[in-house]
């Protein structure tokens, strides 16, 4: 089963480096895809970005959902060093390489 692809504001991180899943774009994607957030849910998170030519090229990263009692909202732990552009996966696939992701810990640094 593919991970749901959900919008997140990469500038909206809590003090632990987890992305808060409380912006309008996130709520819209969750509703449209009928995704219910729950502990341990794996998501692919995306944010709008541009490539060097000014063309749309989303930022992507995988995350693990949890509920933050301190923040009173759902958050996703991500590996900040694993953020990639969507075009990177397309380039690997067009070259016959796997379009996978780097395996790294999704635990936020303390």
Beta strands, then each sheet from edge to edge (+ up, - down):
strand 1: 4-7
strand 2: 19-20
strand 3: 42-47
strand 4: 59-68
strand 5: 73-78
strand 6: 84-85
sheet 1: 1+ 3+ 4- 5+ 2-
sheet 2: 1+ 3+ 4- 6+
end
